[in-house]
Amino acid sequence: LRPSTRLLPSPPSPAILAEKQTFNTFDDLVNHPTPTLVDFYSDACGPCRMIAAEVGEVATRLKGRLRVAKLDVDKFGKTASRYGVKALPTLKLFKEGVVVAEILGYVEAETIVEKVMPFL
């Protein structure tokens, strides 16, 4: 028998590391005085994986001024439907529970920053 080789996943980029928090409801997450950018995604979505690094960069650049969360539409489809998510990736910016901006599809970090800055 030959020894097996196991490839270990590379560590995540520091730009996409985030603190994991649990909320009782989605409303608890978005009803906050600090604007919250929600990334509606699916693991099966290629562009969703691509935009993850961009969203991570935005979270780092705007730390303290913007909260960032991810919502898996495969697990929380009813919540995605409630907010009219029909395409992925979709980013929605909530300010005190109200959607104030939306970005559809893959965009770079700078575009996200430009879209959310007026609400910070």
C-alpha positions as protocol buffer text, in pm:
chain_id: "A"
residue {
  index: 1
  type: LEU
  ca { x: 0 y: 0 z: 0 }
}
residue {
  index: 2
  type: ARG
  ca { x: 118 y: 346 z: -81 }
}
residue {
  index: 3
  type: PRO
  ca { x: 68 y: 625 z: 169 }
}
residue {
  index: 4
  type: SER
  ca { x: -220 y: 848 z: 74 }
}
residue {
  index: 5
  type: THR
  ca { x: -179 y: 1214 z: 12 }
}
residue {
  index: 6
  type: ARG
  ca { x: -438 y: 1442 z: 162 }
}
residue {
  index: 7
  type: LEU
  ca { x: -471 y: 1795 z: 40 }
}
residue {
  index: 8
  type: LEU
  ca { x: -568 y: 2038 z: 308 }
}
residue {
  index: 9
  type: PRO
  ca { x: -774 y: 2340 z: 216 }
}
residue {
  index: 10
  type: SER
  ca { x: -583 y: 2663 z: 219 }
}
residue {
  index: 11
  type: PRO
  ca { x: -674 y: 2897 z: 502 }
}
residue {
  index: 12
  type: PRO
  ca { x: -930 y: 3162 z: 417 }
}
residue {
  index: 13
  type: SER
  ca { x: -812 y: 3505 z: 319 }
}
residue {
  index: 14
  type: PRO
  ca { x: -809 y: 3748 z: 614 }
}
residue {
  index: 15
  type: ALA
  ca { x: -1037 y: 3973 z: 410 }
}
residue {
  index: 16
  type: ILE
  ca { x: -1322 y: 3722 z: 433 }
}
residue {
  index: 17
  type: LEU
  ca { x: -1287 y: 3615 z: 793 }
}
residue {
  index: 18
  type: ALA
  ca { x: -1591 y: 3711 z: 993 }
}
residue {
  index: 19
  type: GLU
  ca { x: -1729 y: 3669 z: 1339 }
}
residue {
  index: 20
  type: LYS
  ca { x: -2013 y: 3418 z: 1337 }
}
residue {
  index: 21
  type: GLN
  ca { x: -2319 y: 3531 z: 1526 }
}
residue {
  index: 22
  type: THR
  ca { x: -2660 y: 3378 z: 1571 }
}
residue {
  index: 23
  type: PHE
  ca { x: -2983 y: 3576 z: 1567 }
}
residue {
  index: 24
  type: ASN
  ca { x: -3327 y: 3455 z: 1670 }
}
residue {
  index: 25
  type: THR
  ca { x: -3482 y: 3600 z: 1356 }
}
residue {
  index: 26
  type: PHE
  ca { x: -3372 y: 3775 z: 1039 }
}
residue {
  index: 27
  type: ASP
  ca { x: -3548 y: 4087 z: 1170 }
}
residue {
  index: 28
  type: ASP
  ca { x: -3318 y: 4081 z: 1474 }
}
residue {
  index: 29
  type: LEU
  ca { x: -3024 y: 4093 z: 1234 }
}
residue {
  index: 30
  type: VAL
  ca { x: -3141 y: 4379 z: 1011 }
}
residue {
  index: 31
  type: ASN
  ca { x: -3324 y: 4596 z: 1268 }
}
residue {
  index: 32
  type: HIS
  ca { x: -3007 y: 4764 z: 1386 }
}
residue {
  index: 33
  type: PRO
  ca { x: -2890 y: 5127 z: 1387 }
}
residue {
  index: 34
  type: THR
  ca { x: -2575 y: 5029 z: 1194 }
}
residue {
  index: 35
  type: PRO
  ca { x: -2656 y: 4954 z: 828 }
}
residue {
  index: 36
  type: THR
  ca { x: -2640 y: 4581 z: 747 }
}
residue {
  index: 37
  type: LEU
  ca { x: -2535 y: 4445 z: 408 }
}
residue {
  index: 38
  type: VAL
  ca { x: -2682 y: 4098 z: 351 }
}
residue {
  index: 39
  type: ASP
  ca { x: -2526 y: 3870 z: 92 }
}
residue {
  index: 40
  type: PHE
  ca { x: -2795 y: 3627 z: -30 }
}
residue {
  index: 41
  type: TYR
  ca { x: -2602 y: 3331 z: -172 }
}
residue {
  index: 42
  type: SER
  ca { x: -2595 y: 2960 z: -249 }
}
residue {
  index: 43
  type: ASP
  ca { x: -2297 y: 2727 z: -226 }
}
residue {
  index: 44
  type: ALA
  ca { x: -2388 y: 2599 z: -575 }
}
residue {
  index: 45
  type: CYS
  ca { x: -2359 y: 2950 z: -725 }
}
residue {
  index: 46
  type: GLY
  ca { x: -2022 y: 3027 z: -889 }
}
residue {
  index: 47
  type: PRO
  ca { x: -2064 y: 3407 z: -894 }
}
residue {
  index: 48
  type: CYS
  ca { x: -2165 y: 3388 z: -525 }
}
residue {
  index: 49
  type: ARG
  ca { x: -1828 y: 3234 z: -443 }
}
residue {
  index: 50
  type: MET
  ca { x: -1655 y: 3502 z: -652 }
}
residue {
  index: 51
  type: ILE
  ca { x: -1828 y: 3793 z: -481 }
}
residue {
  index: 52
  type: ALA
  ca { x: -1751 y: 3656 z: -132 }
}
residue {
  index: 53
  type: ALA
  ca { x: -1398 y: 3801 z: -144 }
}
residue {
  index: 54
  type: GLU
  ca { x: -1533 y: 4137 z: -262 }
}
residue {
  index: 55
  type: VAL
  ca { x: -1788 y: 4146 z: 21 }
}
residue {
  index: 56
  type: GLY
  ca { x: -1513 y: 4051 z: 265 }
}
residue {
  index: 57
  type: GLU
  ca { x: -1300 y: 4341 z: 143 }
}
residue {
  index: 58
  type: VAL
  ca { x: -1594 y: 4580 z: 190 }
}
residue {
  index: 59
  type: ALA
  ca { x: -1649 y: 4447 z: 544 }
}
residue {
  index: 60
  type: THR
  ca { x: -1284 y: 4514 z: 625 }
}
residue {
  index: 61
  type: ARG
  ca { x: -1280 y: 4862 z: 469 }
}
residue {
  index: 62
  type: LEU
  ca { x: -1604 y: 4974 z: 635 }
}
residue {
  index: 63
  type: LYS
  ca { x: -1564 y: 4795 z: 969 }
}
residue {
  index: 64
  type: GLY
  ca { x: -1754 y: 4978 z: 1242 }
}
residue {
  index: 65
  type: ARG
  ca { x: -1968 y: 5164 z: 988 }
}
residue {
  index: 66
  type: LEU
  ca { x: -2129 y: 4865 z: 814 }
}
residue {
  index: 67
  type: ARG
  ca { x: -2232 y: 4520 z: 933 }
}
residue {
  index: 68
  type: VAL
  ca { x: -2209 y: 4234 z: 682 }
}
residue {
  index: 69
  type: ALA
  ca { x: -2405 y: 3908 z: 693 }
}
residue {
  index: 70
  type: LYS
  ca { x: -2451 y: 3610 z: 462 }
}
residue {
  index: 71
  type: LEU
  ca { x: -2778 y: 3425 z: 415 }
}
residue {
  index: 72
  type: ASP
  ca { x: -2784 y: 3083 z: 246 }
}
residue {
  index: 73
  type: VAL
  ca { x: -3096 y: 3082 z: 27 }
}
residue {
  index: 74
  type: ASP
  ca { x: -3094 y: 2702 z: 14 }
}
residue {
  index: 75
  type: LYS
  ca { x: -3147 y: 2692 z: 390 }
}
residue {
  index: 76
  type: PHE
  ca { x: -3355 y: 3008 z: 429 }
}
residue {
  index: 77
  type: GLY
  ca { x: -3557 y: 3024 z: 108 }
}
residue {
  index: 78
  type: LYS
  ca { x: -3862 y: 3178 z: 272 }
}
residue {
  index: 79
  type: THR
  ca { x: -3658 y: 3473 z: 394 }
}
residue {
  index: 80
  type: ALA
  ca { x: -3506 y: 3519 z: 48 }
}
residue {
  index: 81
  type: SER
  ca { x: -3854 y: 3510 z: -108 }
}
residue {
  index: 82
  type: ARG
  ca { x: -3985 y: 3758 z: 148 }
}
residue {
  index: 83
  type: TYR
  ca { x: -3728 y: 4009 z: 21 }
}
residue {
  index: 84
  type: GLY
  ca { x: -3781 y: 3933 z: -348 }
}
residue {
  index: 85
  type: VAL
  ca { x: -3449 y: 3759 z: -412 }
}
residue {
  index: 86
  type: LYS
  ca { x: -3482 y: 3603 z: -758 }
}
residue {
  index: 87
  type: ALA
  ca { x: -3121 y: 3595 z: -876 }
}
residue {
  index: 88
  type: LEU
  ca { x: -2788 y: 3521 z: -713 }
}
residue {
  index: 89
  type: PRO
  ca { x: -2579 y: 3673 z: -586 }
}
residue {
  index: 90
  type: THR
  ca { x: -2797 y: 3949 z: -446 }
}
residue {
  index: 91
  type: LEU
  ca { x: -2675 y: 4202 z: -192 }
}
residue {
  index: 92
  type: LYS
  ca { x: -2931 y: 4404 z: 0 }
}
residue {
  index: 93
  type: LEU
  ca { x: -2848 y: 4693 z: 231 }
}
residue {
  index: 94
  type: PHE
  ca { x: -3079 y: 4729 z: 530 }
}
residue {
  index: 95
  type: LYS
  ca { x: -3102 y: 5040 z: 744 }
}
residue {
  index: 96
  type: GLU
  ca { x: -3310 y: 4989 z: 1059 }
}
residue {
  index: 97
  type: GLY
  ca { x: -3493 y: 4700 z: 894 }
}
residue {
  index: 98
  type: VAL
  ca { x: -3569 y: 4868 z: 562 }
}
residue {
  index: 99
  type: VAL
  ca { x: -3402 y: 4779 z: 230 }
}
residue {
  index: 100
  type: VAL
  ca { x: -3235 y: 5098 z: 107 }
}
residue {
  index: 101
  type: ALA
  ca { x: -3010 y: 4959 z: -169 }
}
residue {
  index: 102
  type: GLU
  ca { x: -2969 y: 4644 z: -376 }
}
residue {
  index: 103
  type: ILE
  ca { x: -2693 y: 4501 z: -594 }
}
residue {
  index: 104
  type: LEU
  ca { x: -2759 y: 4211 z: -833 }
}
residue {
  index: 105
  type: GLY
  ca { x: -2488 y: 3986 z: -973 }
}
residue {
  index: 106
  type: TYR
  ca { x: -2112 y: 3995 z: -934 }
}
residue {
  index: 107
  type: VAL
  ca { x: -1953 y: 4335 z: -880 }
}
residue {
  index: 108
  type: GLU
  ca { x: -1617 y: 4445 z: -744 }
}
residue {
  index: 109
  type: ALA
  ca { x: -1566 y: 4581 z: -393 }
}
residue {
  index: 110
  type: GLU
  ca { x: -1536 y: 4941 z: -512 }
}
residue {
  index: 111
  type: THR
  ca { x: -1882 y: 4925 z: -671 }
}
residue {
  index: 112
  type: ILE
  ca { x: -2030 y: 4791 z: -347 }
}
residue {
  index: 113
  type: VAL
  ca { x: -1863 y: 5069 z: -146 }
}
residue {
  index: 114
  type: GLU
  ca { x: -1996 y: 5335 z: -386 }
}
residue {
  index: 115
  type: LYS
  ca { x: -2349 y: 5195 z: -354 }
}
residue {
  index: 116
  type: VAL
  ca { x: -2354 y: 5175 z: 28 }
}
residue {
  index: 117
  type: MET
  ca { x: -2164 y: 5496 z: 119 }
}
residue {
  index: 118
  type: PRO
  ca { x: -2465 y: 5730 z: 89 }
}
residue {
  index: 119
  type: PHE
  ca { x: -2640 y: 5527 z: 362 }
}
residue {
  index: 120
  type: LEU
  ca { x: -2356 y: 5520 z: 615 }
}
